């Protein structure tokens, strides 16, 4: 089993887990059952292309554990997806769901494809084929999918429709992150970014920094980064830097968030918004700001970047943006950068996904105000637990957050025992 999962992202998840296991004093013979996934699925997804050819794409799904309830996690379409990365993301989802006290285990899926290279028809064909291949392994009480990098509400609608056609009834609770008109929930689209902004304000408050006039840099301007930037700007924070996979901009005088969002909605990417203020994407992370929000992919803050960071708060909108080596560098610095760890900072998406799942099961839907109020109260509970645990044990926020998540999963496994 150990040889199946490889690569830098899985090694990062494994190293993080063993740090927490050492901290909690978990015996060695208990660790593999906690760390390694219950189930990993690899499928071939043959589809018809627009030019008449047939192509086969490789799809993955990893269910880390089912001890607390169904697996829960996104499905990403990205060219570099592999089983190690998907397994790592599923593991992080387990700790995230447990920290938020949700009745889920971690899951994650993906297809190795560049979705931008597909036509809309090809994307639909691939989405439906992937779900078709997954039908024996998923279900509303087994594994509930959601959007991730390279997928969106439309892909979730195709997933839901494909599953429903095979069941002969409409089953909206098989996925979350759907369009509102097909059983989705108000507030889901902005939930993760809203949570990043909300917890950033909590961190600024803890550091006695007034958000009005504070500065922020958002790395990654997809759904999460966009709504994080809008949420920060709504409270008076000035966006001084932003980037996506095409370009990075930096201006200490501030960037107009609404104009950036409008440009991306029209063109799909940040490139072309301006010929001025362009900066090297890696250098962007090192520019002075109060809040640095990495909202793109894993491992963007390594040890070298960590040494040069010039921020007060790191709000981890992405999964795994800070490497363990970078964590050690941050711990050695004397300037006290406040890290909001990913399993807390970006939990808004899975919290509202849980709300969507509950609403679908009950066929009773809430107002957006009710959704956002419940979200903020849920994040506040997790925030308070993490901060109190970090202070009590004299550990980092990441260690505190992961310790809470791992403890909850471990206690549930101990209570249920080992069958047979």
N, C-alpha and C positions, 0 to 999 in steps of 0.2 A: 504493500500500500504506500509506504513512504516514498518509493521510487516513482510512483505515479504523479505525485505533486512536486513540481520543481519550478525554478525561476525566481527572480528577485522579489516579486510581489508576495509569493507564498512564503519565501524565506523570511521576509519581513513580518508577516502575520505569525509565523511560527516563533520567531525570536521574541516578538511582543508577548505572545502567550506564555513562554517559558519565564520571562521576566516576572509576569504576574503570578505564575504558579510558584516561583521561588518566594515571591513576596507573601503569598498566602500559605506557604508551607504545604503545597499539594504533593503527596507522595508520587514518586516516579511512575508506579504502576497504575495510577489513576489518570495520568496525563494523556495518553494516546486516545483513550475513549472520549475525552473532552475535546481534543484538538482535531482529530481526523474526521472527515465527513462521513455521515451514515451512508450516503449514496451519491454516486457520480455517474452521469449519463452522457454518452457521446453518440450523436446521431448524424447520419448523412441526410442532407436536404437537397435533393435534385429538383431543379425547376426549369421551366421553359423561359429562355431569354427572348427579348423582342426580335432579335435577328433570326430566330428559329433554332438556334443552338440549345443544347442542354448543358447546364452547369451544375456541379455538385458543391455545396457549401457545407462546412462542418459546424454543427451546433453542439452546445454544451448546456448542462444543467447540473448544479451541485446542491444537494440538500444536506446541510451540516448536521442538524439534529431535528427530531420531531417530538422531543420530550415534553415541551410546553404547549404544543399545538402544531398547526401546519407550518411548513417552511414558508418564508416570506422574503421576497427580494426581487430586484430588477432584472431585466434582460437587456444586455447591451449588444449593439451591432457595431463592431469595430474590427479593423483589419488585423490587429495584433492580438486578438483574444486567444487565450489558451487555457487549458484545464487548470494550471497552477494559479493563474490570476483569478479565475472564476471561483476556485476553492477558497482563496484568501478572502475575496469579497464576501463569500457566504459565511465564513468564520466571523468576520467583522460584523456582519448583519446579526449574527447570534448574540454577540455581546451588546450590540446597539438595542435590539429588541428587549433583551433582559434588563438593561439599564432603564429603559422606558417602561418596564413592567407590562409589556405586551405579551399576549398568549401565542407567541410565535417562536419558531426556530429560524435560523438564518438560511436563506437560499439565494442563489444567483444563477443567471443563465447568460448565454451569449452565442453569437454567430460570428465566425471569422469572415467579415466582409466589410468593405467600405460602402456604407449606405449611400453616400453621395455619388457613387459611380453607377447606381441603379436608377432606372426609370421608376415612376410611381407604380406602374403595373408590375415590374420585376420585384419591387419592394413588397407589394402585396402578396405576390406569389411566394416569396421567401418567408414572409411572416406567417402566412397560412400553413405552409409546409412544415415550418419549425414547430408550430403548435400541434399540427397533426401528429408529428413524430413523438411529441411529448405527452399526448393524451393518456397513454397507459401509466404515466408516472406522476400526473398532477391532478388536482381537484380542489374544490373549495375547502375541504378539510384535510388536504394532503400538502399542497404547494400552491401558493397564490402569487402570480407574477405581477410585475409592475414595470413602468418605463425606466430606462437608464440611458446612458450615453448612446446616441444613434437611434433611439426609439422614442416614441411619443404617444399622444392620445390616440392617434389614428391607428398605429400599430396595435395598441391594446384593444381597440374596437375590432380589428381583424382577428386577433387572438380569441377574444370573447365569442365572436360570431362563429369561428371555426369549431371551437369546443362545443358551443351550443348546438350546431348542426349535427354533431355526432351524438349528442345526448337527446336530441329531439325536443328540447325545451330551451328557453332562454335562461342562461346561467350567468348573470352579470357578476356574481361574486367570485368567479374564477380568476379575474384580474382586477387590479386597481389602477388608478390613473387613466381611466376611460373618459371619453367626452361626457359631459353632464347629461346630455340627452340620451345616453345609453346606459345610465346607471352610475355614472361618475358622481363625485361630490364637489360641491362648490368649495373653493379654497385649495384643492389638491395641487393645481398647477403651480401656485406660488408658495406652497407650504414649506419646502426645503429652504428656499431663499429667505422667506419671511423668518424662519427659525434662526438662520445665520445672523440676520440683522438684529432680531430680538435678543439673542444671547450676546451679541457684540455690545449692545447697550447695557446689559447686565455687567459685562466685564468693564466697560468704561465707568460705570457707576461704582464698581468695586475699587477702581483705581482713582476715583475722584476726578475724572476727566469729563468736562461738559461736552456732550455730543454736538452741540451747536458750535460750529467752527472747527471741530475735530476733522481729521483727514483719513481717507481710506484708499486702499488699492485693492482691486478685485482682479484676480488672475483666473481667467476662464469666464466667458460671457455667454454661456448657454443659459438654459432655464434657471439653474441655481444662481449663477453669478448675476444674471439680469435682475432677478427679484431681490437678491441681496443688495445690489446697488440701489434699486428703487427704495427699498426699505430703509437703508442707511440715509439716503438723501431726504426722505420724508421727515426724518428727525433732525435735519440740519447738518449732517455730516457731509463734508466736501469730498467728492471723488477726484483724486489727483492722478490715478493711474488705472488702466484697464487693458486687458489683452484677451485674445483668443488664439486659435491655432494659426491664424493668418497674419496677425500684426499685434504690436503693443504700442500704447500711447501713454505719455506722461506729461503732465503740466501742473506744477505746484500751485498755479492760480486756480485750478479746478477745471473739470470737464463737465459738459452739460449732459447729465444722465439721460434725460428724455430724448435728446437728439441721438444719442448713441443707440438707445433702444429702438427708436423709429428706424434708424439706418439698418440695424440687424434684422428687424421684422421685414423690411423691404428687400434686403440683399442677401440675407442668410449669414453674413460674416461681418466682422468689423472692418476688414480691408476696404479702403476707398472712402472711409468717413472723412479723413483729412490727410493732407500731405505734410502737415506739421506735427510736432510733438511725438514723432515716431522714436521708439527706443528699443534696444535689444531686449527680448522677452525675459531673459535670465536676469539682466540688470534691473528690470522693473521690480523684482521681488526685493531688491536691496535698497530701494529709494525710501527716504524718510516718510513715515506716516504713523498714525495712531492705530489703525486697524488694517492688518494685512489678511485678506480673505482668499486663500487658494481654493478655487472652486472648479478645478479641471480634472486632473488625473493624479495617479499615485506618484510618490517619490520625487516631487518637484523641489522640496526643501531638503537638500542633502547637507552633509557636514560643512562643506565649503560655503554654501549659501547661508547656513545657520550662523556662521561666524560673522557674516557681514550684514545680517538683518538689522534694520533700523526702525523697528516698529515697537509699539507697546503691547499690542494684542495680536495673536494669530487665531483667526476664526476659521477652522478647518471645514469649509463647505464641501470639499472633495473627500473621498475615502482614501486614507493612507497617504496624505500629501507630504508628511514629515517622516523621514527615515529614523530608525532607532539610533543611528550614529548622530543624526542631527539633534535628536532628543538629548543625547548625552552632552553635546556641545551647549545646548540651551541651558541644561542644568548647571554647567560650569560657569556660565556667564553671570556677572554680578548685577546686571541691570533688570532682572526680574521680568522678562517677557512673559505675559500671561497667555497661556495656551488654552483655547477651548477645544478639547479633543474631538476628533471626527465623530465618534460614536455618540457624542452629546450634541455637537454643533449642527450636524446635518440630519438629526433624527426627526425633524419636522415632517419630512416626506413620508417616513414609515408610520409616524403617529397618525397623520391624516389618511394614509392608506388603510390603517386599521379602522378609522372612523368610516371610510367608504365601504369596507368589507362588512362592518356591522350594519350600516344602513341598507346595503344590498340584501343581507340575510333577513332583516326585519321588514324590508320594503317600506321603510319610513325614513324620510329625508329631512335634513336639518338646514337651517339658514346658514349663509356664509358667516354671519356674526357669531352664531353658536359654534360653528366649526373652529373659527379662529380663536374664540375665547377658550374653548376646550384645549386647543393646541398650546396656547400660551401657558395655561395652567399646568399642563403636562410637562412642558419644558421647564417651567419654574420648579416643579417638584424634583426633576432630575438634576437641575442646576444646584439646588440647595443641598441635595445629597452628595454630589460630587465635591462641592466646595467644602462642606463640613468634613467629609472623609479625608480629603487632602490635608486639611488643617489638623485633624485629629491624629493622623498617622505620620504627618511630616513628609508627605510624598507629593509627586507631581499630580496635576489634574488628570493626566492620561492614566497614570497608575491607579488613581482613585476610581475613575470611571470604569476602567476595564476590570478592576477588582470587584466592583459591585456586579457587573454583568456576569463575569465568570463564576462568582459565588452563587448567584441565583441559578445558573444552569447546573452547576455541580450539585447543589442542594436538591434540585428537582430530580436529577438522575439518582442520587442516593436514596431519596424517598421512594422512588418507583422501583429501585432495585435493578437487577440484571436478569432478564428472561431469556432462555429458561434456566 
